[in-house]
Amino acid sequence: MYKKSEKGVGGITRKGMRVQELLLERIEKEEYPISTRQLALALQLSWHTVQEYCLKLQLKKKIHGCRIAGSYLWTKKEAASQKDNASDLLRTLLDEQLNEQLNQEINNEIRKLREEIASLKQKPRENRTTAQFAAGGENK
């Protein structure tokens, strides 16, 4: 008769803990995200088993998963945080570059305005007398 196995810590059997260990080892070896199907083929497990335990590992925050075009991709947690750090660094560099470019454009505009003001100051004032005043009439 079939005897039900005792469940380990957190309601997971010894087999389940072993599957999780295998999944973690395999995901940590990969440099790029790996799909549930690729994991199932590599570990010779059913797709559903791999999916179930990967979701449990994701809930425990041991791996990072994302769904793209109907399939899940899994990466080690450090890779996800490194990606976040890299995107933050890239965002910071782009902000600095844009700020520098904007400051340069603003300084160029200020320089042009100063040159225009200086050239206006150097021009002689026009004769402000009107024809009527010059003819001896009253200027209103």
C-alpha positions in Angstrom: 0.0 0.0 0.0 1.2 3.6 -0.8 2.5 5.3 2.3 2.4 9.1 2.3 5.8 10.7 2.8 6.4 13.0 5.7 6.6 16.6 4.7 9.7 18.6 5.6 10.1 22.2 6.6 7.3 24.4 5.2 5.3 21.6 3.9 7.8 20.6 1.2 8.9 17.0 0.8 12.6 16.0 0.7 12.1 15.4 -3.0 10.7 19.0 -3.3 13.7 20.4 -1.5 16.0 18.5 -3.8 14.2 19.8 -6.8 14.6 23.4 -5.5 18.3 22.8 -4.9 18.7 21.5 -8.4 16.8 24.5 -9.8 18.9 27.0 -7.9 22.1 25.4 -9.0 21.1 25.4 -12.6 19.8 28.9 -12.6 23.0 30.2 -10.8 25.1 28.6 -13.5 23.3 30.4 -16.3 24.6 33.8 -17.4 21.3 34.6 -19.2 17.7 34.1 -18.2 16.5 30.6 -18.7 13.0 29.5 -19.5 10.9 26.9 -17.6 11.0 24.6 -20.6 14.8 24.8 -20.8 15.1 24.0 -17.1 12.7 21.1 -17.4 14.7 19.6 -20.4 18.0 20.1 -18.7 16.9 18.6 -15.4 14.7 15.9 -17.0 11.7 17.0 -14.9 8.1 17.9 -16.0 7.4 21.4 -17.0 4.7 21.8 -14.4 7.1 20.6 -11.5 9.7 23.1 -12.6 7.2 25.9 -12.9 5.7 25.2 -9.5 9.1 25.1 -7.7 10.4 28.2 -9.5 7.4 30.1 -8.4 8.0 29.0 -4.8 11.6 30.0 -5.1 10.5 33.4 -6.4 8.1 33.9 -3.5 11.1 33.1 -1.2 13.0 35.8 -3.1 15.8 33.4 -4.1 15.3 33.8 -7.8 13.8 36.5 -10.1 11.2 35.6 -12.7 9.4 37.5 -15.4 6.8 36.5 -17.9 7.5 37.4 -21.5 5.3 36.4 -24.4 3.6 33.7 -22.4 6.7 32.0 -21.0 8.5 32.5 -17.8 12.2 33.4 -17.7 14.2 32.8 -14.5 17.5 34.5 -13.3 19.4 34.4 -10.1 18.5 37.2 -7.7 22.0 38.8 -7.9 21.7 39.1 -11.7 18.4 41.0 -11.3 19.9 43.4 -8.7 23.0 43.9 -10.9 20.6 44.7 -13.8 18.8 47.2 -11.6 22.2 48.7 -10.6 23.3 48.9 -14.2 20.1 50.6 -15.3 20.4 53.1 -12.4 24.0 53.8 -13.4 23.0 54.2 -17.1 20.1 56.5 -16.1 22.5 58.6 -13.9 25.0 58.9 -16.7 22.4 59.9 -19.3 21.0 62.5 -16.8 24.4 63.9 -16.4 25.1 64.0 -20.1 21.7 65.7 -20.8 22.3 68.2 -18.0 25.7 69.0 -19.4 24.3 69.4 -22.9 21.5 71.7 -21.7 23.9 73.8 -19.7 26.1 74.2 -22.8 23.1 75.2 -24.9 21.9 77.7 -22.2 25.4 79.2 -22.0 25.6 79.6 -25.8 22.2 81.4 -25.8 23.3 83.7 -23.0 26.6 84.4 -24.9 24.6 85.3 -28.0 22.3 87.6 -26.1 25.2 89.4 -24.5 26.9 89.8 -27.9 23.6 91.2 -29.3 23.2 93.6 -26.4 26.8 94.8 -26.7 26.3 95.4 -30.5 23.1 97.4 -29.8 25.0 99.5 -27.2 27.7 100.3 -29.8 25.3 101.5 -32.5 24.7 105.3 -32.5 21.3 106.4 -31.5 19.1 107.5 -34.4 18.0 111.1 -34.7 14.8 111.2 -32.7 13.6 114.4 -34.1 10.5 114.2 -36.3 10.0 115.9 -39.6 7.4 118.2 -38.0 9.8 119.3 -35.2 12.6 119.8 -37.6 10.3 122.0 -39.7 9.7 124.2 -36.7 6.4 122.8 -35.5 5.5 121.3 -32.2 6.5 117.7 -31.4 3.6 115.8 -29.8 
